[in-house]
Amino acid sequence: MDNQLTVITPRPEVRQHNALINSSFVLNTLEWRAFTAILARIHPDDEEFKEYFIPAPELVGDESGGSAYSQIKSLAKRLLDRTLYVELLGPNGERVTKPDYEYISFITKARYVRQRGGLFVKVNPDFVPYLLQLTQRGNFTKSLTAELKSLHSSHSFKIYWLLSEYRTFGARTFTVEDLRFRLGIRPDEYTDRFNNFKAKVLDKAQEELADTDLRFEMELLRVGKAVQQIRFTFNAGPLVLEPSATKLPFEVVKPATAVEPWAMNLLAVGVAEAGCEVIRRHLAEGQYSVEYLDYVLEVLRRPRKSKIRKPADYAYKCITGKLLLEEFRRSQEAPPVAAANPVRKSAVKPVAVVPAETVYQLEEVREMYETPGPFAKHAERAPTFDQHIERIYLSQGFVLETRSGQQVLVLRTPT
């Protein structure tokens, strides 16, 4: 049977459902390497788990002989015993606001294959909705296998995933209690002083992630002298697969020599080539048209009360987040057909020009803020809802009004 094991080439990109990312569990470094190696062997189109074989060098590096055998044999036993405290999903595979949790064994079979020199594992089918067929936008997070390979501390792996989920925002804030829960830290660990938790968990993760695409800074938010929240800020662009001598080899599709006119326009306002590549993929998938890109740039050029501080970020978020797509579609609607007997020009009264409006219900904006998902990822999530409104809406010219008894955010632009 060992000789019949199918070798699956690891992929450069790995995926997890956001519910699994935010679940409460801790793995040691060797277990995280095995976890990452398994994810790298799952194809987005897979409908069921395969039997995965992981060569020893992927787990223990250059070690060989009795030491490698001992480590992997011990790892196989630990993986069988490992249960994850998993956030349960809603009926349609979505996250819910107040989830329940359940202990689930991750691996159902594991052993060291001496003849092949590696680890053989089978994943519990209960993890199918968390790792397979991840296609619904906002429900899953992608990361690069090569970036994860550079990590060593067990908590660094989890913090990398937690921040990667908010890659588009550039920031994520946790209460200390919430972060400890998601890292799987026991109630009796690091309880004497916050500085102990910071030094052994946060500072170590910051040092390791400094060499990845998620280098971050921390801000400790205090109430009195006690640290209540931790705000992580980072400047991470879209995932870009790049070859490197220190990373897994994979084929890179090079962009065409000729740059499309729409891409030249976006590059001119500061959108990075990596961002253009994301938009290029969206166009190929039919998520929006080239005309929509032109419309966003036209909106960007419109006169407004307050200047847009980061035009590139504004354009990229409006396009990939489809923030103006409905407004664009309305603008493309055909004008009504003229009447058979039009009114004589002398009888036509001048009509005042009414500014075009973009209107959002405040409650809908609050729901998007409080429930991370495909909409919440369009903009950076501020620590409080009021700060979110100020940063994302009021600073861009929106005003808060009451219409039909409901509060709305309104942006008026001249037509």
C-alpha positions in Angstrom: 0.0 0.0 0.0 2.8 2.4 0.9 4.3 2.0 -2.6 0.9 3.1 -4.1 0.7 6.4 -2.3 0.0 9.2 -4.8 2.4 12.1 -4.5 0.6 15.4 -4.7 2.8 18.4 -5.5 2.2 21.2 -2.9 0.6 24.3 -4.2 2.0 27.8 -3.6 -1.3 29.0 -2.2 -3.3 27.6 0.7 -6.8 28.4 1.9 -8.8 28.2 5.1 -12.4 29.1 6.0 -12.4 32.1 8.2 -14.3 30.2 10.9 -11.4 27.8 11.2 -8.9 30.7 11.3 -10.8 32.2 14.2 -11.3 28.9 16.1 -9.5 28.3 19.4 -6.7 25.9 19.1 -2.9 25.7 19.5 -0.5 23.6 17.5 3.2 23.2 18.1 5.6 24.2 15.3 5.9 20.7 13.8 2.2 20.3 13.8 1.7 23.6 12.1 4.2 22.5 9.4 2.1 19.4 8.9 -1.1 21.4 8.8 0.3 23.8 6.2 1.7 20.9 4.1 -1.8 19.3 4.1 -3.4 22.6 3.0 -0.9 23.0 0.3 -2.0 19.6 -1.2 -5.7 20.5 -1.4 -6.8 21.8 -4.7 -9.7 24.4 -4.8 -11.8 22.0 -6.9 -11.3 18.9 -4.6 -14.7 17.6 -3.5 -13.2 15.2 -0.9 -10.0 14.7 1.1 -7.3 12.5 -0.5 -4.7 10.5 1.4 -1.8 12.9 1.8 1.9 12.0 1.9 4.3 14.6 3.3 8.1 14.0 2.7 10.2 14.3 5.8 12.3 17.3 4.6 9.0 19.4 4.5 8.6 18.7 8.2 12.1 18.4 9.8 14.3 20.1 7.2 17.7 18.5 6.7 17.5 16.2 9.6 17.7 12.5 8.7 18.1 9.1 10.1 16.9 8.2 13.6 16.2 11.8 14.7 13.8 12.4 11.7 12.2 9.0 12.2 11.6 9.7 15.9 10.2 13.2 15.4 7.8 12.2 12.6 6.6 9.1 14.5 5.9 11.2 17.5 4.2 13.8 15.3 1.9 11.1 13.9 0.8 10.1 17.4 0.2 13.7 18.4 -1.8 14.5 15.3 -4.1 11.6 16.0 -4.7 12.9 19.6 -5.1 16.5 18.5 -8.6 18.0 18.7 -9.4 21.5 17.5 -12.0 23.7 19.2 -13.8 24.7 16.1 -16.3 27.5 15.4 -19.4 25.9 14.0 -20.9 27.2 10.7 -24.4 28.3 9.8 -26.8 26.1 7.7 -25.3 27.5 4.4 -21.7 27.2 5.5 -21.5 30.8 6.6 -20.2 32.3 9.9 -22.8 33.3 12.5 -22.7 36.3 14.8 -22.7 34.3 18.1 -21.2 30.9 17.1 -21.1 27.7 19.1 -17.9 25.7 19.3 -17.1 22.0 19.2 -14.1 19.8 19.7 -13.3 17.9 16.5 -10.4 15.5 15.8 -8.4 16.8 12.8 -6.7 13.6 11.7 -8.2 10.1 11.5 -5.1 8.2 10.5 -1.4 9.0 10.6 1.8 7.0 10.4 5.5 7.3 9.5 6.1 5.6 6.1 9.7 4.3 6.5 10.1 3.1 2.9 9.1 6.5 1.5 10.6 8.7 4.3 7.7 10.8 5.3 4.3 11.1 7.0 1.0 9.7 5.7 -2.3 11.3 7.0 -6.0 11.2 6.4 -8.1 14.3 7.4 -11.4 14.0 9.3 -14.3 14.5 6.8 -15.9 16.9 9.4 -13.4 19.5 8.1 -14.7 19.4 4.5 -16.7 22.7 4.9 -13.6 24.4 6.4 -11.0 23.4 3.8 -12.7 22.2 0.6 -14.7 24.0 -2.2 -13.9 27.4 -0.7 -15.3 29.8 -3.3 -17.7 32.1 -1.5 -16.1 35.5 -1.3 -15.5 36.7 2.3 -15.8 33.3 3.8 -12.2 32.2 3.3 -8.6 33.5 3.4 -5.7 32.7 1.1 -2.0 32.8 2.1 1.3 31.8 0.5 2.8 28.5 1.5 6.3 30.1 1.2 5.5 32.8 3.7 4.3 30.3 6.3 7.4 28.1 5.8 9.5 30.9 7.3 7.7 30.8 10.7 8.9 29.0 13.8 6.9 30.0 16.8 3.5 28.1 17.1 1.6 31.4 17.9 3.2 33.1 14.9 1.4 30.8 12.5 -2.0 31.6 14.0 -1.3 35.4 14.2 -0.2 35.3 10.6 -3.6 33.8 9.6 -5.6 36.1 11.8 -4.0 39.2 10.2 -4.1 37.7 6.7 -7.9 37.5 7.0 -7.9 41.3 7.3 -5.2 41.9 4.6 -7.5 44.3 2.8 -8.2 46.4 5.9 -4.6 46.8 6.9 -5.5 46.7 10.6 -7.2 44.4 13.1 -8.0 45.0 16.8 -8.5 42.3 19.4 -9.4 42.5 23.1 -6.7 40.7 25.1 -9.2 38.1 26.2 -10.4 37.5 22.6 -6.8 37.1 21.2 -5.8 34.7 24.0 -8.9 32.6 23.2 -8.2 32.4 19.4 -4.5 31.5 20.1 -5.7 28.6 22.3 -3.8 30.0 25.3 -4.9 28.3 28.5 -6.5 30.5 31.3 -3.5 29.8 33.5 -0.8 30.8 31.0 0.8 34.3 31.1 -1.6 35.5 33.8 1.0 37.1 36.1 1.8 40.1 33.9 0.8 41.3 30.5 4.4 42.0 29.7 5.1 38.3 29.9 2.4 37.6 27.3 3.7 40.4 25.1 7.3 39.2 25.3 6.7 35.5 24.7 3.8 35.7 22.2 3.4 39.1 20.6 7.0 40.3 20.3 8.1 36.9 19.0 5.4 36.9 16.4 6.3 40.5 15.4 9.9 39.5 15.0 9.1 36.5 12.8 6.4 38.2 10.7 8.9 41.0 10.0 10.4 38.7 7.3 7.0 37.9 5.7 4.4 39.9 3.7 2.6 40.7 6.9 5.1 42.8 8.8 3.0 44.6 11.5 3.1 47.2 14.3 1.2 47.0 17.6 -0.6 49.6 19.5 -1.6 48.8 23.1 -5.0 50.4 24.0 -5.3 50.9 27.7 -8.1 51.6 30.2 -6.2 53.2 33.1 -3.0 51.2 33.3 -4.4 47.9 32.1 -4.1 46.9 28.4 -7.6 46.1 27.2 -7.1 45.9 23.4 -4.3 45.3 20.9 -4.4 47.0 17.5 -2.3 45.4 14.8 -1.6 47.6 11.7 0.2 46.3 8.6 0.6 47.3 5.0 0.0 44.1 3.0 -1.0 44.2 -0.7 -2.8 41.5 -2.6 -1.1 38.1 -2.8 1.4 37.9 -5.6 3.1 34.7 -6.5 6.8 35.4 -7.0 9.6 33.0 -7.5 12.4 32.9 -4.9 15.3 30.6 -4.3 14.3 30.2 -0.7 10.6 29.4 -1.5 8.8 26.5 -3.1 9.2 26.5 -6.9 6.1 27.1 -9.0 5.1 28.5 -12.4 4.5 32.2 -12.6 2.2 33.6 -15.3 3.9 36.7 -16.6 1.7 39.6 -17.7 1.5 40.5 -21.3 4.1 42.9 -22.6 1.4 45.4 -23.7 -0.3 47.1 -20.8 -4.1 47.6 -21.3 -5.3 51.2 -21.4 -7.4 50.7 -18.2 -4.3 49.4 -16.4 -2.3 52.4 -17.5 -5.0 54.7 -16.1 -4.9 52.9 -12.8 -1.1 52.8 -12.6 -1.3 56.6 -13.2 -3.3 57.2 -10.1 -0.9 55.0 -8.0 -2.6 51.5 -8.1 0.2 48.9 -7.8 0.8 46.3 -10.6 -0.3 43.6 -8.1 -3.6 45.4 -7.6 -4.0 45.6 -11.4 -3.4 41.8 -11.6 -6.3 41.3 -9.1 -8.6 43.5 -11.2 -7.4 41.7 -14.4 -8.6 38.4 -12.9 -11.9 40.0 -11.9 -12.4 41.2 -15.4 -11.7 37.7 -16.8 -14.3 36.3 -14.3 -16.9 38.8 -15.5 -17.3 40.4 -12.0 -17.5 43.9 -13.7 -16.6 45.5 -17.0 -13.8 47.8 -18.2 -16.5 50.6 -18.4 -16.9 50.2 -14.6 -13.2 51.0 -14.1 -13.6 54.2 -16.2 -16.6 55.1 -14.1 -14.7 54.8 -10.8 -11.9 57.0 -12.1 -14.5 59.5 -13.3 -16.0 59.6 -9.8 -12.5 60.0 -8.4 -11.9 63.1 -10.5 -15.2 64.8 -9.5 -14.9 67.9 -7.4 -15.7 67.3 -3.7 -15.6 69.2 -0.4 -12.7 67.2 1.0 -9.8 65.8 -0.9 -9.4 62.1 -1.1 -6.1 61.5 0.7 -5.2 58.2 -0.9 -6.6 58.1 -4.5 -5.0 54.7 -5.3 -6.6 53.0 -2.2 -9.9 54.7 -3.0 -9.9 53.5 -6.6 -8.7 49.9 -5.8 -11.3 49.5 -3.0 -14.2 50.9 -5.1 -13.3 48.6 -8.0 -12.5 45.3 -6.2 -15.2 45.9 -3.6 -17.8 46.9 -6.2 -18.7 49.8 -4.0 -20.0 51.9 -6.9 -21.2 49.1 -9.2 -24.9 49.6 -8.5 -24.6 53.3 -9.1 -22.7 52.6 -12.3 -25.4 50.3 -13.5 -28.1 52.9 -12.9 -26.1 55.4 -14.8 -26.0 53.0 -17.8 -29.8 52.7 -18.0 -31.2 53.9 -21.3 -33.1 57.3 -21.1 -36.9 57.1 -21.7 -38.1 57.2 -25.3 -39.3 60.7 -26.4 -43.0 61.2 -26.8 -44.7 61.2 -30.3 -45.7 64.9 -29.9 -43.0 66.5 -27.9 -43.7 69.7 -26.0 -42.6 72.8 -27.9 -39.4 74.3 -26.7 -41.1 77.5 -25.6 -43.2 75.5 -23.2 -40.3 73.7 -21.6 -39.4 75.1 -18.2 -35.7 75.0 -17.1 -35.1 72.2 -14.5 -32.6 72.7 -11.7 -29.6 70.4 -11.8 -29.9 67.9 -8.9 -26.6 66.4 -7.7 -26.3 62.6 -8.0 -26.5 60.8 -4.7 -24.9 57.8 -3.2 -27.0 56.6 -0.2 -26.3 54.0 2.4 -28.7 53.0 5.2 -26.8 53.5 8.5 -28.1 50.2 9.9 -26.8 48.3 6.9 -23.4 50.0 7.3 -23.4 49.0 11.0 -24.2 45.4 10.1 -21.4 45.2 7.6 -19.0 46.6 10.2 -20.1 44.2 13.0 -20.2 41.1 10.8 -16.9 40.6 8.9 -17.6 39.2 5.5 -17.5 40.0 1.8 -18.8 43.6 2.4 -16.8 44.4 5.5 -13.5 43.6 3.6 -14.0 46.6 1.3 -12.5 49.0 3.8 -10.4 49.2 6.9 -12.2 48.2 10.1 -11.8 50.9 12.8 -11.8 50.0 16.5 -15.3 51.6 17.0 -18.3 52.1 14.7 -18.2 55.9 15.1 -14.5 55.9 14.0 -15.3 53.7 11.1 -18.0 56.1 9.9 -15.7 59.1 10.3 -12.7 57.4 8.5 -14.5 55.7 5.6 -17.5 57.9 5.0 -17.5 61.4 6.6 -13.9 62.0 5.6 -14.8 61.3 2.0 -17.7 63.9 1.9 -20.7 61.8 3.1 -23.1 63.5 5.4 -25.5 61.9 8.0 -29.2 62.6 7.4 -32.6 61.3 8.5 -35.0 60.2 5.8 -38.4 58.6 6.5 -37.4 58.1 10.1 -34.1 56.3 9.2 -30.6 57.5 9.4 -28.7 57.4 6.1 -25.2 58.4 4.8 -25.4 60.5 1.7 -22.7 61.5 -0.8 -23.8 64.2 -3.3 -21.7 64.7 -6.4 -22.5 67.2 -9.2 -23.9 65.7 -12.4 
